[in-house]
Amino acid sequence: MVRTSFFTATTLDGFIADEDDSLFWLFKQEQRETDAPLAYDAFIADIGAVAMGRTTYDWLVDHLAERSEPWPYDMPAWVFSHREAEPHPGADLRFASGDVAAVHPEMVAAAAGKDLWVVGGGDLVGQFADAGLLDQVIVQIAPVTLGAGRPLLPRRLDLRLVETDRNAAFIAARYDVVGPLEA
C-alpha cells in the first residue's frame, strides 16, 4: 500500500523555517543521513514521487544554485502553486494547483508502488491531511527554538506515536495520522 508521508525537521518550538523562510537553524545541527534511526537515506529509498509547495520549491532551487548542485530527486516531483514557475533543469517536474485530492491518484500511479513524500511546506501537508491523504509524519526535532516562523503543520491532528530514537543532535519520531483532532 502506498503511504503519503511528511518527513521533515522542526525546531523544538514547532517551526520548519523562520519568518524569512530560512533553514539556517537546521544546517547548524549535527545530523546523520545514513546509519541512524529514521534517517533520510533509508526514507528516500522507499519514495516514488514527491510533492512540495512553491515556497519550498523556490528555496530548494535557490539553495541548489548557491552550491552549484543538481536537482536532488530522481523521481517525479509535483510543485503546487497558483503562480507560474520556471522548471529546474534536469528535474521531472509537474506543476499543479487546486485540490491535492485531484492530483493524488496521478502521484500514486507515478510512484509505481513506492511511497509519496510531501516535502513541504506545512500548509501543503495540511491540505493532504484535510483530504484524508496523509498517513504518517516523520519528524527530526532540533535542539533550537526560533520563537516564530513557519509552523510544522498548521492543522489540528490526532497522531499515534509509533517510533522514537536519536539521530545525533535530533530526536527522531514517527507518527501515524489517526485523523482530525476532535474537541
QUIDA-V436058 format. One record per residue. N is the residue number from 0. RES is the residue in one letter. OMEGA is omega in whole degrees, -180 to 180 (NA if undefined). Layout:
n & res & omega
N & RES & OMEGA
N & RES & OMEGA
This chain:
n & res & omega
0 & M & 178
1 & V & 178
2 & R & 175
3 & T & -173
4 & S & 169
5 & F & 178
6 & F & -173
7 & T & 171
8 & A & 179
9 & T & 172
10 & T & 179
11 & L & 179
12 & D & 166
13 & G & 179
14 & F & 178
15 & I & 176
16 & A & 177
17 & D & -176
18 & E & 178
19 & D & -178
20 & D & 179
21 & S & 176
22 & L & -178
23 & F & -178
24 & W & -176
25 & L & -174
26 & F & 176
27 & K & -174
28 & Q & 175
29 & E & 178
30 & Q & 178
31 & R & 178
32 & E & 179
33 & T & 175
34 & D & 176
35 & A & 178
36 & P & 178
37 & L & -178
38 & A & -176
39 & Y & -174
40 & D & 178
41 & A & 180
42 & F & -174
43 & I & 179
44 & A & -179
45 & D & -176
46 & I & -180
47 & G & 178
48 & A & 180
49 & V & 175
50 & A & 178
51 & M & 174
52 & G & -176
53 & R & 179
54 & T & 177
55 & T & 179
56 & Y & 180
57 & D & 179
58 & W & -179
59 & L & 180
60 & V & 179
61 & D & -180
62 & H & 179
63 & L & -180
64 & A & 179
65 & E & -176
66 & R & -177
67 & S & -179
68 & E & 179
69 & P & 175
70 & W & -171
71 & P & -174
72 & Y & 178
73 & D & 179
74 & M & 178
75 & P & 180
76 & A & 176
77 & W & 175
78 & V & 179
79 & F & -177
80 & S & 174
81 & H & 180
82 & R & 176
83 & E & 178
84 & A & 175
85 & E & 176
86 & P & 179
87 & H & -180
88 & P & 177
89 & G & -178
90 & A & 174
91 & D & -173
92 & L & 173
93 & R & -179
94 & F & -176
95 & A & 173
96 & S & 179
97 & G & -173
98 & D & 179
99 & V & -180
100 & A & 179
101 & A & -178
102 & V & -175
103 & H & 180
104 & P & 177
105 & E & 178
106 & M & 179
107 & V & 179
108 & A & -180
109 & A & -180
110 & A & 174
111 & A & 176
112 & G & 176
113 & K & -177
114 & D & 177
115 & L & 178
116 & W & 171
117 & V & -174
118 & V & -179
119 & G & -1
120 & G & -173
121 & G & -180
122 & D & 177
123 & L & 176
124 & V & 177
125 & G & 177
126 & Q & 175
127 & F & 178
128 & A & 179
129 & D & -179
130 & A & -179
131 & G & -175
132 & L & 179
133 & L & -176
134 & D & -177
135 & Q & 176
136 & V & 176
137 & I & -172
138 & V & 174
139 & Q & -175
140 & I & -176
141 & A & 178
142 & P & 180
143 & V & 174
144 & T & 179
145 & L & -179
146 & G & 179
147 & A & 178
148 & G & -180
149 & R & -176
150 & P & 180
151 & L & -177
152 & L & -173
153 & P & 177
154 & R & 175
155 & R & -178
156 & L & 172
157 & D & -178
158 & L & 176
159 & R & 179
160 & L & -178
161 & V & -174
162 & E & 171
163 & T & 176
164 & D & 179
165 & R & 174
166 & N & -177
167 & A & -177
168 & A & -173
169 & F & 165
170 & I & -180
171 & A & -179
172 & A & 175
173 & R & -179
174 & Y & 167
175 & D & 177
176 & V & 178
177 & V & 179
178 & G & 178
179 & P & 177
180 & L & 180
181 & E & -179
182 & A & NA
